[in-house]
């Protein structure tokens, strides 16, 4: 499998900037999830002690921040990674068709349809 992957990656260069951007967004999504769990757990345990509500305001805002930020970052990560993947697949497909078009139709008769795919 590694040889096949290397051969495919040698055909079409992967844009490293887009790959890094998608990886950073994915890491931020995980960090926001951890932050949400930590602050929500702290808020629940602290609220069980029945303190003044004003002493919980910062934690409440943090839970709201992480709760809204995590799905937004997840959406942006999915958008970036799918955009990169579909661009690479489009380039790979056009490279494949550019290589196979000169062979059609005479030199492709020896292949079955499934073999060609």
Secondary structure, DSSP 8 states (H G I E B T S, - for coil): -HHHHHHHHHHS---HHHHHHHHHHHHHHHHHHHHHHHHHHHHHHHHTT---GGGGHHHHHHHHHHHHHHHHHHHHHHHHHHHHHHHHHHHHHHHHHHHHHTTTTGGGTTS-HHHH-
